[in-house]
Amino acid sequence: MSPQAEGANAQIIYDEESTYKTDPGTPDCKVLPFVTSGLKLDRNLFSSKAITNSRNPKKPGRGKYNIGGPIALEINPYIGTILKHLLGSNADTGADPYMHTMKVGVLPVGLVMEVGFTDISQYFKYNGCRINKFDLSVNSEGIIEGSIEVMGAKETVGSSSLDATPVDLGHKPFDAFEASLEEGGSAIATVSEVKLSFEQNLDGSVYVIGGGGERVSLPAGTVKISGSLKAMFEDLTLYNKAINHTETSLKTMFSRGDGLGSAGNESLEFLIPEMVYKPKSPEVAGPQGVYVDLEFEGYYDNSTEATTLQAILKNTQATV
């Protein structure tokens, strides 16, 4: 009996495309550490409706290829390429260490991503990938978790990898002891949980006749950023901001060492410069401490950052 593929031996690698749905001329892939992967091809079957003087059905027709799925991650300081393909605009500054400032802008062409089952030498390559959604969850303990939702255009299966020697930048994820928050420009220490969601709103419906069932393109839509914040109920500061529709901001920061970006001193921050809370009164769930749970939505009006979401990453990479 042949050996069964084991998840512990699976690998995801990725590289940037310069032409949509086309491998780079000289692949220089990076390893993406992940928790679970739902990236896959799926295709519907369409049953025949013909009446043929028999109760037996005829061969079904084929549907379009739907390539995509979620990938669960642990947030580490070497996911700059992923963040660039999430937001679009990136500026690299500094000289070892480096700072990468990413904002909402025109998306890069795309990514090629490969899910490799290395123990049985089977590799599923996906071209024309874009990141449709990013979720971040920050709690008071544990590793900082996140996920991306990928959409792609083309699958190729083979017995050899796109890149047999991908670059492994290592995996040292941030944890809650390295996290801090600023709300409205000031440090806040009463929050027990923050969730953030960035939606790209890609148009995954672009298929054409004669296109072999593959997506032709993945146009970007208007982004949406939303989330929630759970804080100890000590006063009406946050609630009044919500009820009065007062603009505020939220910065979520992860930093180790001095946070300036040298090895062992990396940092990453996400800033929503303009946002408002959805009003919701505190609830009494029992005799324990009372919390205020507020959902929020970000936007761009006139912030100096000129973006709905800004990510600043400091690490040892010259470019991301």
C-alpha positions in Angstrom: 0.0 0.0 0.0 1.3 3.5 -0.9 2.0 5.9 2.0 -0.7 8.3 2.9 0.1 12.0 2.7 0.5 13.6 6.2 -0.4 17.1 7.0 2.7 17.6 9.1 4.8 17.2 5.9 2.7 19.7 3.8 4.3 22.9 2.6 3.0 26.1 1.1 5.3 28.3 -1.0 4.6 31.4 -3.0 6.1 33.9 -5.4 5.1 37.0 -7.2 3.8 36.9 -10.8 4.8 39.6 -13.3 2.2 38.4 -15.8 -1.1 37.2 -14.5 -1.5 33.4 -14.4 2.1 32.9 -15.4 5.0 31.5 -13.4 8.0 33.9 -12.8 10.8 33.3 -15.3 13.2 32.3 -12.4 11.1 31.3 -9.4 12.3 32.6 -6.1 9.6 31.2 -3.8 9.2 31.8 0.0 7.9 29.3 2.5 4.6 30.3 4.1 4.2 28.8 7.6 0.5 28.0 8.1 -1.9 26.3 10.5 -4.5 24.9 8.1 -5.1 25.3 4.4 -8.3 25.2 2.4 -6.8 26.4 -0.8 -8.1 24.1 -3.5 -9.9 23.6 -6.8 -13.6 23.0 -6.9 -15.9 22.5 -9.9 -19.6 21.9 -10.1 -21.4 19.3 -12.2 -24.6 20.2 -14.1 -27.1 17.3 -14.5 -28.6 16.7 -17.9 -32.3 17.6 -18.1 -32.9 15.7 -21.3 -35.8 13.2 -21.5 -34.4 10.1 -23.4 -37.1 7.4 -22.9 -35.2 6.1 -19.9 -35.1 6.8 -16.2 -31.2 6.6 -16.4 -29.5 10.0 -16.4 -27.0 11.2 -19.0 -23.5 12.4 -18.4 -23.4 15.7 -16.5 -21.8 18.9 -17.9 -18.9 20.7 -16.3 -19.0 23.9 -14.4 -16.3 26.6 -13.9 -13.2 26.1 -11.9 -13.5 27.8 -8.5 -10.0 28.1 -7.0 -9.5 29.5 -3.6 -10.0 29.0 0.1 -8.8 30.1 3.6 -5.3 29.7 5.0 -5.0 30.0 8.8 -1.7 31.7 9.9 0.2 32.7 13.0 1.3 36.3 12.5 5.1 36.6 12.2 7.4 39.5 11.1 8.2 38.0 7.7 4.8 38.1 5.9 5.5 41.4 4.1 4.8 40.1 0.6 1.4 38.8 1.8 0.6 42.2 3.3 1.7 44.0 0.2 -0.6 41.8 -1.9 -3.4 42.5 0.6 -3.1 46.3 0.6 -1.4 47.1 -2.7 0.9 50.0 -2.0 4.3 49.5 -0.4 7.3 51.8 0.3 10.6 50.2 1.5 12.9 52.5 3.5 15.9 52.1 5.8 19.2 50.2 5.5 19.2 47.0 7.5 17.0 47.0 9.4 14.2 48.1 7.0 10.8 49.6 7.3 8.0 48.7 5.0 4.9 51.0 4.9 1.9 49.5 3.2 -1.4 51.3 2.3 -4.4 50.6 0.2 -3.5 51.1 -3.4 -3.3 49.3 -6.8 -2.9 45.6 -6.3 0.2 43.8 -7.6 -0.4 41.5 -10.6 -0.8 38.3 -8.5 0.8 35.4 -6.7 1.6 31.9 -7.6 1.0 29.6 -4.6 1.8 25.9 -4.3 0.5 23.4 -1.8 3.0 20.6 -1.7 2.5 17.1 -0.2 6.2 16.6 0.0 6.1 13.0 1.5 4.4 11.7 -1.7 5.9 14.2 -4.1 2.6 15.7 -5.3 2.3 19.5 -5.8 -0.8 21.6 -6.5 0.2 24.9 -8.1 -2.2 27.8 -8.3 -1.6 30.7 -10.6 -3.4 34.1 -10.6 -3.9 34.2 -6.9 -5.0 37.3 -5.0 -5.8 37.8 -1.4 -9.5 38.6 -0.9 -9.7 38.8 2.8 -7.5 39.1 5.9 -8.7 38.5 9.5 -6.7 39.2 12.7 -7.5 38.2 16.2 -5.7 39.5 19.2 -6.4 38.2 22.7 -4.8 38.6 26.1 -2.7 35.4 25.8 -1.3 33.1 23.3 0.1 33.4 19.8 -1.4 36.1 17.5 -3.6 34.4 15.0 -4.9 35.4 11.6 -6.1 34.1 8.3 -6.1 35.0 4.6 -8.7 34.0 2.0 -7.2 33.4 -1.4 -8.8 33.4 -4.8 -7.0 32.0 -7.8 -7.4 31.2 -11.5 -5.5 28.1 -12.6 -4.4 24.8 -11.1 -1.6 22.6 -12.2 -0.7 19.3 -10.5 2.7 17.7 -10.8 5.3 15.5 -9.2 7.9 18.2 -8.9 7.8 21.6 -7.1 7.8 25.0 -8.7 10.9 25.7 -6.6 12.9 22.9 -5.0 14.9 25.3 -2.8 12.4 28.0 -1.5 13.6 30.6 0.9 12.6 29.8 4.5 12.6 33.0 6.5 11.8 31.1 9.7 8.8 31.3 11.9 8.8 33.2 15.2 5.2 34.4 15.6 4.2 37.3 17.8 2.3 36.5 21.0 0.0 38.5 23.3 2.9 39.6 25.5 4.3 41.5 22.5 1.0 43.3 21.7 -0.2 46.7 22.6 -3.1 49.0 21.5 -3.7 52.7 21.0 -7.3 54.0 20.7 -7.8 57.6 19.6 -4.0 58.1 19.6 -3.5 57.1 23.3 -2.5 53.8 24.9 -5.4 51.8 26.2 -5.0 48.9 28.7 -8.6 47.8 29.3 -9.2 45.8 26.1 -9.3 42.0 26.3 -9.9 41.2 22.7 -9.7 42.9 19.3 -10.8 41.4 15.9 -10.1 43.0 12.6 -11.3 42.1 9.1 -10.1 43.6 5.8 -12.1 42.7 2.8 -10.8 43.2 -0.8 -14.1 42.4 -2.5 -12.5 40.8 -5.5 -14.8 40.1 -8.5 -14.5 36.3 -8.9 -17.1 36.1 -11.7 -14.9 36.9 -14.7 -15.0 33.8 -16.9 -15.3 33.8 -20.7 -16.5 31.3 -23.3 -13.5 29.4 -24.6 -11.5 30.1 -21.4 -11.4 26.5 -20.3 -13.4 27.3 -17.2 -10.6 29.4 -15.6 -10.9 32.9 -14.3 -9.6 35.4 -16.7 -8.9 38.1 -14.1 -9.7 39.1 -10.5 -10.6 42.8 -10.5 -10.4 44.5 -7.1 -13.3 46.2 -5.6 -13.8 48.8 -2.8 -12.2 47.6 0.4 -14.0 47.3 3.6 -12.5 47.2 7.1 -14.4 46.3 10.1 -14.0 44.6 13.5 -14.8 44.6 17.1 -13.3 45.6 20.4 -14.1 44.1 23.9 -13.1 46.3 26.8 -13.6 46.4 30.6 -16.6 48.6 31.4 -15.1 51.3 33.6 -16.6 54.5 32.2 -18.6 55.9 29.3 -15.6 57.0 27.2 -15.9 54.4 24.4 -19.7 54.2 24.6 -20.0 57.9 24.2 -17.8 57.8 21.1 -20.1 55.2 19.7 -23.4 56.9 20.6 -22.1 60.3 19.3 -20.7 58.8 16.1 -17.3 60.3 17.0 -14.4 59.6 14.7 -11.5 57.8 16.4 -8.6 55.5 15.4 -7.2 52.2 16.4 -3.6 51.0 16.3 -2.7 47.4 17.0 1.1 46.9 17.6 3.3 43.8 17.9 6.9 44.5 18.9 9.9 42.5 20.3 13.1 43.9 21.7 13.5 47.6 20.6 11.1 47.0 17.7 13.4 48.7 15.2 13.7 45.7 12.9 17.0 44.0 13.4 17.0 40.2 14.0 15.1 39.6 17.2 13.8 43.2 17.3 11.0 43.1 14.6 7.7 44.9 14.8 4.4 45.1 13.0 1.6 47.5 13.4 -1.9 47.9 11.9 -3.4 51.4 12.0 -7.0 52.3 11.2 -6.7 56.1 11.0 -10.5 56.8 10.8 -13.3 54.7 12.2 -16.5 54.9 14.1 -18.1 52.5 16.6 -21.6 50.9 16.3 -23.4 51.8 19.5 -24.2 48.9 21.9 -25.0 49.2 25.6 -23.1 47.0 28.1 -24.9 43.8 29.0 -24.9 42.0 32.4 -24.1 38.3 31.6 -23.8 37.3 35.3 -22.1 38.3 38.5 -18.7 38.6 36.9 -17.0 41.7 35.5 -19.0 43.7 32.9 -17.5 44.4 29.4 -18.5 46.7 26.6 -18.5 45.1 23.2 -18.3 47.5 20.3 -18.2 46.8 16.6 -16.4 49.3 14.4 -16.0 50.2 10.7 -13.1 52.1 9.1 -13.1 54.5 6.2 -11.0 57.1 4.5 -12.0 60.8 4.6 -9.1 63.1 5.3 -6.5 61.3 7.4 -2.8 62.2 6.8 -2.1 58.5 6.1 -4.6 58.7 3.1 -5.6 55.1 3.5 -8.3 53.0 5.3 -5.7 50.7 6.7 -1.9 51.1 7.1 0.6 48.4 8.0 4.1 49.2 9.0 6.5 46.3 9.2 10.1 46.5 10.5 12.5 43.6 9.8 15.7 42.6 8.1 14.3 42.3 4.6 15.3 44.9 2.1 12.2 44.4 0.0 8.9 42.6 0.5 
